[in-house]
Amino acid sequence: MTYAYDLENGQRLIVQNEDSDTVVALSSDDEGQQQSQSTAFTTGKWSKTPELYSTRGMLVLRFESKSGVEFIRVRGQSNPVDAQRAGLRKMRKN
């Protein structure tokens, strides 16, 4: 599954679940030139639609799979996407 979020700054955040990997990409269309950067994480197959939160100038994606809940922090303005696992606790489903 692929989801796209249009950000206020004109960029588009694309989130895709490929098998057990989650691919996070940030694309922009600067002066007619489209640019895109991406990174991937092993998160497992999603059991719910990912959620996007904005907090303190950062974007945080929330994923849920059968192994639990995971958060990925996304930073990027005109720079390439810098996504990393957020320093938030990982919760297990019972």
MDTraj code that builds the backbone (N, CA, C; nanometers):
import mdtraj as md
import numpy as np

residues = "MET THR TYR ALA TYR ASP LEU GLU ASN GLY GLN ARG LEU ILE VAL GLN ASN GLU ASP SER ASP THR VAL VAL ALA LEU SER SER ASP ASP GLU GLY GLN GLN GLN SER GLN SER THR ALA PHE THR THR GLY LYS TRP SER LYS THR PRO GLU LEU TYR SER THR ARG GLY MET LEU VAL LEU ARG PHE GLU SER LYS SER GLY VAL GLU PHE ILE ARG VAL ARG GLY GLN SER ASN PRO VAL ASP ALA GLN ARG ALA GLY LEU ARG LYS MET ARG LYS ASN".split()
xyz = np.array([
    [0.0829, -0.1182, 0.0000],
    [0.0000, 0.0000, 0.0000],
    [0.0873, 0.1245, 0.0000],
    [0.0397, 0.2258, -0.0655],
    [0.1113, 0.3525, -0.0727],
    [0.0183, 0.4651, -0.0303],
    [0.0717, 0.5541, 0.0541],
    [-0.0029, 0.6721, 0.0980],
    [0.0821, 0.7950, 0.0709],
    [0.0162, 0.9058, 0.0352],
    [0.0854, 1.0318, 0.0103],
    [0.0242, 1.1401, 0.0969],
    [0.1098, 1.2211, 0.1559],
    [0.0677, 1.3342, 0.2381],
    [0.1254, 1.4600, 0.1749],
    [0.0382, 1.5554, 0.1397],
    [0.0843, 1.6828, 0.0863],
    [0.1131, 1.7755, 0.2028],
    [0.2376, 1.8196, 0.2136],
    [0.2804, 1.9039, 0.3244],
    [0.2591, 2.0508, 0.2907],
    [0.2541, 2.1329, 0.3932],
    [0.2280, 2.2763, 0.3759],
    [0.3338, 2.3463, 0.2917],
    [0.4575, 2.2960, 0.2949],
    [0.5661, 2.3625, 0.2223],
    [0.5728, 2.3214, 0.0750],
    [0.4706, 2.2487, 0.0270],
    [0.4660, 2.2095, -0.1129],
    [0.5300, 2.0749, -0.1409],
    [0.5944, 2.0161, -0.0417],
    [0.6538, 1.8849, -0.0600],
    [0.5488, 1.7765, -0.0395],
    [0.5807, 1.6584, -0.0849],
    [0.4912, 1.5435, -0.0686],
    [0.5680, 1.4323, 0.0021],
    [0.5085, 1.3818, 0.1085],
    [0.5641, 1.2693, 0.1822],
    [0.4929, 1.1437, 0.1337],
    [0.5696, 1.0466, 0.0863],
    [0.5133, 0.9228, 0.0346],
    [0.5586, 0.8088, 0.1253],
    [0.4628, 0.7285, 0.1697],
    [0.4895, 0.6176, 0.2600],
    [0.4359, 0.4913, 0.1940],
    [0.5217, 0.3904, 0.1840],
    [0.4843, 0.2690, 0.1115],
    [0.5271, 0.1460, 0.1907],
    [0.4396, 0.0452, 0.1976],
    [0.4706, -0.0812, 0.2643],
    [0.4978, -0.1854, 0.1571],
    [0.6228, -0.2298, 0.1495],
    [0.6651, -0.3314, 0.0530],
    [0.7092, -0.4535, 0.1310],
    [0.6272, -0.5572, 0.1304],
    [0.6525, -0.6780, 0.2089],
    [0.6668, -0.6392, 0.3555],
    [0.7854, -0.6583, 0.4151],
    [0.8030, -0.6228, 0.5557],
    [0.8738, -0.4888, 0.5726],
    [0.8995, -0.4187, 0.4625],
    [0.9699, -0.2900, 0.4682],
    [0.8738, -0.1729, 0.4505],
    [0.9059, -0.0644, 0.5182],
    [0.8354, 0.0617, 0.5000],
    [0.9315, 0.1585, 0.4327],
    [0.8913, 0.2136, 0.3192],
    [0.9727, 0.3102, 0.2454],
    [0.9119, 0.4479, 0.2671],
    [0.9961, 0.5427, 0.3105],
    [0.9541, 0.6803, 0.3344],
    [1.0280, 0.7676, 0.2344],
    [0.9534, 0.8441, 0.1539],
    [1.0140, 0.9302, 0.0527],
    [0.9585, 1.0711, 0.0649],
    [1.0413, 1.1667, 0.0380],
    [1.0024, 1.3067, 0.0379],
    [1.0341, 1.3621, -0.0997],
    [0.9338, 1.4156, -0.1669],
    [0.9574, 1.4682, -0.3006],
    [0.9177, 1.6152, -0.3063],
    [0.9855, 1.6859, -0.3951],
    [0.9549, 1.8266, -0.4153],
    [0.9690, 1.8585, -0.5632],
    [0.9051, 1.9642, -0.6044],
    [0.9092, 2.0070, -0.7435],
    [0.9629, 2.1494, -0.7449],
    [1.0963, 2.1616, -0.7425],
    [1.1607, 2.2922, -0.7397],
    [1.1891, 2.3410, -0.8806],
    [1.1255, 2.4520, -0.9176],
    [1.1481, 2.5167, -1.0462],
    [1.1437, 2.4172, -1.1612],
    [1.0419, 2.3315, -1.1617],
    [1.0238, 2.2383, -1.2713],
    [1.1055, 2.1115, -1.2628],
    [1.1937, 2.1012, -1.1640],
    [1.2742, 1.9806, -1.1476],
    [1.2239, 1.9032, -1.0270],
    [1.1762, 1.7818, -1.0519],
    [1.1252, 1.7011, -0.9430],
    [1.2402, 1.6264, -0.8770],
    [1.2459, 1.6352, -0.7437],
    [1.3501, 1.5681, -0.6676],
    [1.2847, 1.4783, -0.5648],
    [1.3472, 1.3626, -0.5395],
    [1.2921, 1.2692, -0.4435],
    [1.4048, 1.1950, -0.3739],
    [1.3919, 1.1806, -0.2437],
    [1.4873, 1.1043, -0.1635],
    [1.4071, 1.0076, -0.0788],
    [1.4617, 0.8880, -0.0559],
    [1.3869, 0.7912, 0.0230],
    [1.4797, 0.7092, 0.1109],
    [1.4193, 0.6448, 0.2099],
    [1.4892, 0.5520, 0.2975],
    [1.3906, 0.4444, 0.3394],
    [1.4421, 0.3289, 0.3809],
    [1.3542, 0.2167, 0.4139],
    [1.3860, 0.1610, 0.5521],
    [1.2833, 0.1069, 0.6168],
    [1.2944, 0.0450, 0.7479],
    [1.2187, -0.0871, 0.7466],
    [1.2636, -0.1822, 0.8262],
    [1.1898, -0.3066, 0.8430],
    [1.0889, -0.2854, 0.9549],
    [0.9624, -0.2828, 0.9201],
    [0.8564, -0.2579, 1.0184],
    [0.7545, -0.3705, 1.0218],
    [0.7579, -0.4592, 0.9224],
    [0.6545, -0.5610, 0.9098],
    [0.5383, -0.5074, 0.8281],
    [0.4463, -0.5964, 0.7954],
    [0.3282, -0.5575, 0.7182],
    [0.2336, -0.4791, 0.8078],
    [0.1863, -0.3650, 0.7591],
    [0.0980, -0.2800, 0.8384],
    [-0.0350, -0.3491, 0.8637],
    [-0.0878, -0.3306, 0.9836],
    [-0.2215, -0.3805, 1.0138],
    [-0.3246, -0.2679, 1.0117],
    [-0.2768, -0.1436, 1.0105],
    [-0.3635, -0.0258, 1.0025],
    [-0.2976, 0.0785, 0.9127],
    [-0.3762, 0.1728, 0.8683],
    [-0.3248, 0.2841, 0.7902],
    [-0.2259, 0.3649, 0.8756],
    [-0.1098, 0.4016, 0.8204],
    [-0.0155, 0.4825, 0.8979],
    [-0.0751, 0.6200, 0.9295],
    [-0.0328, 0.6758, 1.0419],
    [-0.0810, 0.8074, 1.0840],
    [0.0360, 0.9041, 1.0857],
    [0.0106, 1.0282, 1.0459],
    [0.1129, 1.1313, 1.0415],
    [0.0809, 1.2372, 1.1451],
    [0.1802, 1.2692, 1.2302],
    [0.1662, 1.3721, 1.3323],
    [0.2726, 1.4788, 1.3109],
    [0.2371, 1.6016, 1.3413],
    [0.3326, 1.7112, 1.3366],
    [0.3518, 1.7623, 1.4782],
    [0.4771, 1.7633, 1.5226],
    [0.5061, 1.8074, 1.6574],
    [0.6403, 1.8796, 1.6617],
    [0.6426, 1.9971, 1.7196],
    [0.7651, 2.0763, 1.7346],
    [0.8446, 2.0874, 1.6051],
    [0.7749, 2.1121, 1.4969],
    [0.8426, 2.1303, 1.3697],
    [0.8889, 2.0015, 1.3039],
    [0.8534, 1.8877, 1.3618],
    [0.8911, 1.7590, 1.3055],
    [0.7668, 1.6810, 1.2669],
    [0.7855, 1.5884, 1.1757],
    [0.6783, 1.4972, 1.1392],
    [0.7101, 1.3605, 1.1980],
    [0.6085, 1.2956, 1.2524],
    [0.6250, 1.1625, 1.3081],
    [0.5199, 1.0715, 1.2453],
    [0.5658, 0.9612, 1.1876],
    [0.4764, 0.8612, 1.1305],
    [0.4571, 0.7491, 1.2319],
    [0.3340, 0.7044, 1.2458],
    [0.3017, 0.5944, 1.3370],
    [0.2546, 0.4759, 1.2534],
    [0.3205, 0.3606, 1.2750],
    [0.2862, 0.2379, 1.2045],
    [0.2453, 0.1327, 1.3048],
    [0.1505, 0.0511, 1.2669],
    [0.1107, -0.0592, 1.3532],
    [0.1143, -0.1886, 1.2711],
    [0.1804, -0.2885, 1.3279],
    [0.1877, -0.4200, 1.2657],
    [0.1624, -0.5246, 1.3733],
    [0.1649, -0.6518, 1.3372],
    [0.1379, -0.7545, 1.4368],
    [0.2464, -0.7614, 1.5441],
    [0.3632, -0.7036, 1.5174],
    [0.4698, -0.7025, 1.6170],
    [0.4641, -0.5810, 1.7096],
    [0.3743, -0.4872, 1.6837],
    [0.3591, -0.3725, 1.7721],
    [0.3460, -0.2407, 1.6982],
    [0.3615, -0.1333, 1.7741],
    [0.3510, 0.0027, 1.7203],
    [0.4913, 0.0595, 1.7068],
    [0.5172, 0.1265, 1.5957],
    [0.6482, 0.1854, 1.5712],
    [0.6303, 0.3286, 1.5232],
    [0.7253, 0.4156, 1.5632],
    [0.7234, 0.5555, 1.5227],
    [0.8495, 0.5857, 1.4434],
    [0.8336, 0.6611, 1.3354],
    [0.9476, 0.7060, 1.2560],
    [0.9392, 0.8569, 1.2419],
    [1.0482, 0.9235, 1.2779],
    [1.0556, 1.0697, 1.2701],
    [1.1088, 1.1078, 1.1320],
    [1.0451, 1.2060, 1.0702],
    [1.0846, 1.2505, 0.9367],
    [1.1214, 1.3977, 0.9444],
    [1.2408, 1.4306, 0.8967],
    [1.2837, 1.5699, 0.8874],
    [1.3241, 1.5970, 0.7444],
    [1.2925, 1.7133, 0.6961],
    [1.3339, 1.7490, 0.5606],
    [1.2598, 1.8720, 0.5137],
    [1.3324, 1.9666, 0.4702],
    [1.2733, 2.0865, 0.4102],
    [1.3200, 2.0868, 0.2662],
    [1.4243, 2.1616, 0.2393],
    [1.4823, 2.1574, 0.1050],
    [1.5923, 2.0520, 0.1006],
    [1.6259, 1.9943, 0.2176],
    [1.7274, 1.8902, 0.2248],
    [1.6651, 1.7549, 0.1935],
    [1.7476, 1.6572, 0.1590],
    [1.6951, 1.5231, 0.1373],
    [1.6270, 1.4706, 0.2629],
    [1.5409, 1.3738, 0.2458],
    [1.4682, 1.3167, 0.3586],
    [1.5680, 1.2580, 0.4586],
    [1.5442, 1.2864, 0.5841],
    [1.6253, 1.2324, 0.6931],
    [1.5277, 1.1642, 0.7870],
    [1.5004, 1.0396, 0.7618],
    [1.4044, 0.9661, 0.8433],
    [1.4806, 0.8722, 0.9349],
    [1.4354, 0.8613, 1.0557],
    [1.4970, 0.7703, 1.1506],
    [1.3936, 0.7260, 1.2519],
    [1.4206, 0.6143, 1.3142],
    [1.3292, 0.5657, 1.4160],
    [1.3256, 0.6681, 1.5281],
    [1.2047, 0.7027, 1.5664],
    [1.1875, 0.8051, 1.6691],
    [1.2299, 0.7508, 1.8050],
    [1.2749, 0.8391, 1.8891],
    [1.3139, 0.8012, 2.0234],
    [1.1938, 0.7886, 2.1150],
    [1.0914, 0.7220, 2.0678],
    [0.9705, 0.7014, 2.1456],
    [0.9605, 0.5536, 2.1792],
    [0.8914, 0.5214, 2.2839],
    [0.8843, 0.3812, 2.3226],
    [0.8009, 0.3014, 2.2230],
    [0.8414, 0.1794, 2.2046],
    [0.7706, 0.0888, 2.1149],
    [0.6754, 0.0061, 2.1993],
    [0.5493, 0.0026, 2.1617],
    [0.4479, -0.0677, 2.2386],
    [0.4131, -0.1977, 2.1691],
    [0.4008, -0.3021, 2.2461],
    [0.3634, -0.4339, 2.1936],
    [0.2140, -0.4550, 2.2080],
    [0.1545, -0.5191, 2.1081],
    [0.0139, -0.5553, 2.1162],
    [-0.0003, -0.6836, 2.1971],
    [-0.1026, -0.6935, 2.2786],
    [-0.1267, -0.8157, 2.3560],
    [-0.2126, -0.9122, 2.2792],
])
top = md.Topology()
chain = top.add_chain()
for i, resn in enumerate(residues, 1):
    res = top.add_residue(resn, chain, resSeq=i)
    for name in ("N", "CA", "C"):
        top.add_atom(name, md.element.get_by_symbol(name[0]), res)
traj = md.Trajectory(xyz[None], top)
